[in-house]
Amino acid sequence: PIRYFPGVPSPVVHPENVNMVIFRENTEDVYSGIEWRYDSEEAKKLRGYLNTEFGVKLTDDTGIGIKPISRFRSSRLVRKALNFAVDNSRKSVTLVHKGNIMKYTEGAFKDWGYQVAENEFKSRIVREEDYLKNKDEYKDRIVVKDRITDNMFQQILTRTDEYDVIATTNLNGDYLSDAIAAQVGGIGIAPGGNVGDLHAIFEAVHGTAPKYAGMDVANP
């Protein structure tokens, strides 16, 4: 959750418009740790396999990382975001992705997210394109929409109050959470939680920053 606290210095003109909750899938994507140094035996084997079997042209100085995105974990994440939106009377859920380029990972994340919304929350949600055609008819529904990641960084600055709950992949969520927190004064006042089906761990997003101790320079 990221929102503005009056009196906290902010670099933007209207930090009070920020009131977002980011749901970030936390077990997959390029953060899953499936990667090898360029000079490792594993990387050599993978390069050879990809070059031989699929005609990919990877040079010998190429490190390799794998980006797993699954239907189960993507759907679980979006389901959590939608349930939160329903339970807390939020206005919208935005699926943030780079599916225009990474079609079978982040593009799939977007598609699976819409499927969950339409199959499990049909009476509570409306897709953005339908909402824009008849706002009065759907004024009590949660608007489900999607945005391309790079454009979303512009949107959170120029159309801040149009975004409420955000559901996204691991790397995108890492970037977005820090960027949005900067609008309200920094990650020092943005709490986070790792929430599973049975257990949850909550934490401050920032570290202890011992180098600033006793200097009266932290915000807040």
C-alpha positions as CSV (number, residue, x, y, z in Angstrom):
1,P,0.0,0.0,0.0
2,I,1.3,3.5,-0.9
3,R,-0.5,6.7,0.0
4,Y,0.5,10.2,1.0
5,F,0.9,11.4,4.6
6,P,0.4,15.2,5.0
7,G,3.5,17.0,5.9
8,V,6.0,14.6,4.3
9,P,8.2,16.3,1.7
10,S,7.5,15.1,-1.8
11,P,9.1,15.8,-5.2
12,V,5.7,16.0,-7.0
13,V,3.1,18.7,-7.0
14,H,0.1,16.6,-5.9
15,P,1.3,13.6,-3.8
16,E,-2.1,13.5,-2.2
17,N,-3.5,11.9,-5.4
18,V,-1.4,8.7,-4.7
19,N,-3.5,5.9,-3.1
20,M,-2.4,2.6,-4.6
21,V,-2.0,-1.0,-3.6
22,I,0.5,-3.1,-5.6
23,F,0.1,-6.8,-5.8
24,R,3.5,-8.2,-7.1
25,E,3.9,-11.9,-7.9
26,N,6.9,-12.8,-5.7
27,T,8.1,-16.3,-6.7
28,E,8.6,-16.2,-10.5
29,D,9.9,-14.0,-13.3
30,V,13.6,-13.2,-13.7
31,Y,13.9,-13.1,-9.9
32,S,13.4,-16.9,-9.7
33,G,17.2,-17.4,-9.7
34,I,17.4,-19.6,-12.7
35,E,20.5,-18.2,-14.3
36,W,24.1,-19.1,-15.2
37,R,27.4,-17.1,-15.7
38,Y,28.5,-16.8,-19.3
39,D,31.6,-19.1,-18.6
40,S,29.8,-21.8,-16.7
41,E,29.3,-25.3,-18.1
42,E,25.5,-24.9,-17.7
43,A,25.5,-21.8,-19.9
44,K,27.7,-23.5,-22.5
45,K,25.2,-26.4,-22.6
46,L,22.2,-24.2,-22.9
47,R,23.8,-22.0,-25.6
48,G,24.7,-25.0,-27.6
49,Y,21.2,-26.5,-27.3
50,L,19.5,-23.2,-28.2
51,N,21.9,-22.6,-31.1
52,T,21.6,-26.1,-32.5
53,E,17.9,-26.9,-31.9
54,F,16.3,-23.5,-32.4
55,G,18.7,-21.5,-34.5
56,V,19.3,-18.9,-31.8
57,K,22.6,-17.1,-32.2
58,L,24.1,-16.7,-28.8
59,T,27.8,-15.9,-28.5
60,D,30.2,-17.5,-26.1
61,D,30.2,-14.5,-23.8
62,T,26.5,-14.7,-23.1
63,G,25.1,-15.3,-19.6
64,I,21.7,-16.9,-19.5
65,G,18.7,-16.2,-17.2
66,I,15.2,-17.8,-17.5
67,K,11.9,-16.0,-17.0
68,P,9.2,-18.4,-15.8
69,I,5.7,-17.2,-15.7
70,S,3.0,-19.8,-14.9
71,R,-0.8,-19.7,-15.3
72,F,-1.3,-20.9,-11.7
73,R,0.8,-18.3,-10.0
74,S,-0.3,-15.5,-12.2
75,S,-4.0,-16.4,-11.7
76,R,-3.4,-16.7,-7.9
77,L,-1.9,-13.2,-7.8
78,V,-4.7,-11.5,-9.8
79,R,-7.3,-13.3,-7.8
80,K,-5.8,-11.9,-4.6
81,A,-5.8,-8.4,-6.1
82,L,-9.4,-8.7,-7.2
83,N,-10.6,-10.1,-3.8
84,F,-8.8,-7.2,-2.1
85,A,-10.5,-4.7,-4.5
86,V,-13.9,-6.2,-3.8
87,D,-13.5,-6.4,0.0
88,N,-12.2,-2.9,0.3
89,S,-14.5,-1.2,-2.2
90,R,-11.6,-0.1,-4.5
91,K,-12.4,1.4,-7.9
92,S,-10.1,-0.5,-10.3
93,V,-7.5,-3.2,-10.9
94,T,-4.8,-2.6,-13.4
95,L,-2.8,-5.5,-14.9
96,V,0.7,-4.1,-15.7
97,H,2.8,-6.1,-18.2
98,K,5.2,-5.9,-21.2
99,G,3.2,-8.4,-23.2
100,N,3.6,-6.5,-26.4
101,I,7.2,-7.7,-26.5
102,M,7.2,-10.8,-24.1
103,K,4.1,-12.3,-25.5
104,Y,4.3,-15.8,-23.9
105,T,5.3,-14.7,-20.4
106,E,4.0,-11.2,-19.6
107,G,1.4,-11.3,-22.4
108,A,0.1,-14.6,-20.9
109,F,0.1,-12.9,-17.5
110,K,-2.3,-10.3,-18.8
111,D,-4.5,-12.9,-20.6
112,W,-4.7,-15.1,-17.5
113,G,-5.6,-12.1,-15.4
114,Y,-8.5,-11.2,-17.6
115,Q,-9.7,-14.8,-17.5
116,V,-9.7,-14.8,-13.7
117,A,-11.6,-11.5,-13.6
118,E,-14.3,-12.6,-16.1
119,N,-14.7,-16.2,-15.0
120,E,-14.6,-15.6,-11.2
121,F,-15.7,-12.0,-10.7
122,K,-18.1,-11.5,-13.6
123,S,-20.8,-9.8,-11.6
124,R,-18.4,-7.5,-9.8
125,I,-16.1,-6.3,-12.6
126,V,-16.3,-4.6,-16.0
127,R,-13.5,-4.3,-18.6
128,E,-12.3,-0.8,-19.2
129,E,-13.6,-0.6,-22.8
130,D,-17.1,-1.5,-21.7
131,Y,-17.0,0.9,-18.8
132,L,-16.0,3.8,-21.0
133,K,-19.0,3.2,-23.3
134,N,-21.5,3.4,-20.4
135,K,-20.1,4.7,-17.1
136,D,-23.6,5.1,-15.5
137,E,-24.5,1.4,-16.0
138,Y,-21.2,0.2,-14.6
139,K,-20.5,2.8,-12.0
140,D,-20.7,0.3,-9.1
141,R,-18.3,-2.2,-10.8
142,I,-14.6,-2.6,-10.4
143,V,-12.9,-1.6,-13.6
144,V,-10.3,-4.1,-14.9
145,K,-7.8,-2.7,-17.3
146,D,-4.2,-3.3,-18.4
147,R,-1.2,-1.1,-19.2
148,I,2.1,-1.6,-20.8
149,T,4.9,-1.3,-18.2
150,D,6.9,1.6,-19.6
151,N,3.7,3.6,-20.3
152,M,2.6,2.9,-16.7
153,F,5.5,4.8,-15.4
154,Q,4.3,7.9,-17.2
155,Q,0.7,7.2,-16.1
156,I,1.5,7.1,-12.4
157,L,2.8,10.7,-12.8
158,T,0.4,12.2,-15.2
159,R,-2.8,10.3,-14.4
160,T,-2.1,9.4,-10.8
161,D,-5.7,9.3,-9.5
162,E,-6.8,6.9,-12.2
163,Y,-5.0,4.0,-10.6
164,D,-6.0,2.1,-7.5
165,V,-5.0,-1.6,-7.2
166,I,-2.2,-2.8,-9.4
167,A,-1.4,-6.5,-10.2
168,T,1.8,-7.2,-11.9
169,T,4.8,-9.5,-12.4
170,N,7.8,-9.7,-10.1
171,L,10.3,-7.3,-11.8
172,N,7.6,-4.8,-12.8
173,G,6.3,-4.7,-9.3
174,D,9.8,-4.1,-7.8
175,Y,10.3,-1.1,-10.1
176,L,6.8,0.3,-9.8
177,S,6.6,0.1,-6.0
178,D,9.7,2.1,-5.5
179,A,8.8,4.6,-8.2
180,I,5.3,5.2,-6.7
181,A,6.7,5.4,-3.2
182,A,9.0,8.2,-4.4
183,Q,6.0,10.3,-5.1
184,V,4.9,10.3,-1.5
185,G,8.3,10.8,0.0
186,G,10.2,7.6,-0.5
187,I,10.3,3.9,0.4
188,G,10.8,4.8,4.0
189,I,7.0,5.1,4.5
190,A,5.9,2.3,2.1
191,P,5.1,-0.9,4.0
192,G,5.2,-4.3,2.3
193,G,4.0,-7.8,2.9
194,N,4.7,-11.3,1.6
195,V,1.2,-12.9,1.7
196,G,0.5,-16.5,1.0
197,D,-2.6,-18.7,1.4
198,L,-1.7,-19.6,5.0
199,H,1.0,-17.3,6.2
200,A,2.1,-13.7,5.8
201,I,5.3,-11.7,6.7
202,F,5.1,-7.9,6.8
203,E,8.1,-5.5,6.7
204,A,9.3,-2.0,6.0
205,V,10.3,-1.8,2.4
206,H,13.6,0.0,3.2
207,G,16.7,-1.3,4.9
208,T,18.1,0.0,8.2
209,A,20.3,2.7,6.5
210,P,22.8,2.9,9.3
211,K,24.9,5.4,7.4
212,Y,22.2,8.0,8.1
213,A,21.9,7.4,11.8
214,G,22.2,10.5,13.9
215,M,22.4,12.9,10.9
216,D,18.8,14.1,10.8
217,V,18.6,13.7,7.1
218,A,16.1,10.9,6.7
219,N,12.7,11.5,5.2
220,P,10.7,11.2,7.4
